[in-house]
């Protein structure tokens, strides 16, 4: 059995956002993890950088539109 490793993208320098990143832990579904991996691979960045950018680009506002009962985002234009 051969195990190959893929080089990880460089981590953001400590001052990239004016503060140091700290380790955090959270749980997500396998689907969400796979989607995050796709974006990270496409952009050549880490998963934590994907999350950082998502939050900084309005992802929290989008999260408020999610309807757990329907399993989809609410269309607020209707």
N, C-alpha and C positions, 0 to 999 in steps of 0.2 A: 504494500500500500504506500503510495506516494502522497505526501502532504505538501501542498504548495502554499506559500503565503503571498498575500497581495500587500504591497507597501501602503501604509496608511498615509493620508495627506498630512502635511505639517499642521500642527496645532496653531491656532491663532496666538499671536504674541500677547502677553499678559495685559498690555494697555490698549488693545484694539478697540474696546468700547469704554475706555476710561475707568475700568475696574477689572479686577481679576475674576476669572471664572472659578467657580467652586464646584466640587462634585455634588451631584444631586441624584436621587433615585426616584423613578416613577414606573408605573406599569401601563403598558399599551398592548393592544391585540397584535397577533402575528401579522395581520393584514396591514395595520398602520406601520408596524416596524418595517415590513417589506417595502411599502411606499416611501418611507423615509430613506431607506437604503438606496432606492432607485434615484431619488433626487440627489442624495449625497454623491453617488457614483457619477451621475450626469454632470454635476458641478465640480467634482473633484475636491469636495470638502468633507468634514467629519459630520456625523449624525448630530452632535451637539451644536455645530455651527448651523445646520439646517434648522434646528429648533430655535436657536437664537434669532436667525433671520426671519423665520415665520412669525415669531412674536413681535419683533421690531417692525414688521411690514403689515401689521394689522390682523394677524391671525387670531388674536384673542377676540376681536370684534366679530370675526366670522364664526368663532366657536359659540358665541352667544346665539347665533341663528340656528343652531342644530336642534332638531326636534327628536329627542330620544324615542318617543312613542312611535313616530313615523319612520325612524331610522334614516332620516335625510335632513338636509338643510331646508329651512323655511324660505320660501320665495317672498320677500317683503315688498316686491314691486306690484303685487296683486292687491 
